[in-house]
Amino acid sequence: MVAGLFLQHFVDEKQPWLHIDIGASGFVERDLTFSKKGATGLGLRLLVDLVETYEK
């Protein structure tokens, strides 16, 4: 949330924008039940769905 508040200062108030904070969740050190070791891509499906929905 802090990063979003910081970024808000650089965006024109008339410009719609969104900050998705996925820090510390984009990489795992070991295999997990739901994810293999390495980059998780967490948030990517959310972003794609959001863009596709907003585009309509």
N, C-alpha and C positions, 0 to 999 in steps of 0.2 A: 504494500500500500504506500509506503514511503516513496518508493521509486515513482509510482504513478503521480503522487503529489508533486514531486520534483519535476517530472516531465511536463506536467500541466502548465508550468511557467513558460514553456517554449512553444506552446501551441496556441494559435489564434482562438479566442473564445467562440468564434463563429464556426470553427472547424470541428466537425465531429471526429472523435478519436477514441481509441481503446488501448489500454496497456494490459497485456496478459503476462503476469509474473510467473515464470516457470523455473526460476533459479533453484538450484540444488536438486532438481528432479529430472534433469535431462540426461544423466549418466549414472549407471549403476556399476559397482565394482565386481559384482558376482552375479551368476545366474539366479534369477528369482522364479517363482511359480508362473508369474504373468509376463516376465521380461527376461531376455537374455542379457548377459554381461555386455556393457558398452552403452552406446547412445540409445535412449528410449524412444525418442520422437514424441514424448509426452506433450500434449497440447496441439500437435499438428492436426489431428483429426478435428478437434474443436475449431481450430482456425479455418480449416477447409470448409467445414459445415457452416460456420458463421458467414464466410464470404459467399458461399453458394446461396444461402438463404437471403442475405442482404442484397445480392445481385438481382434476385427475382423481383 
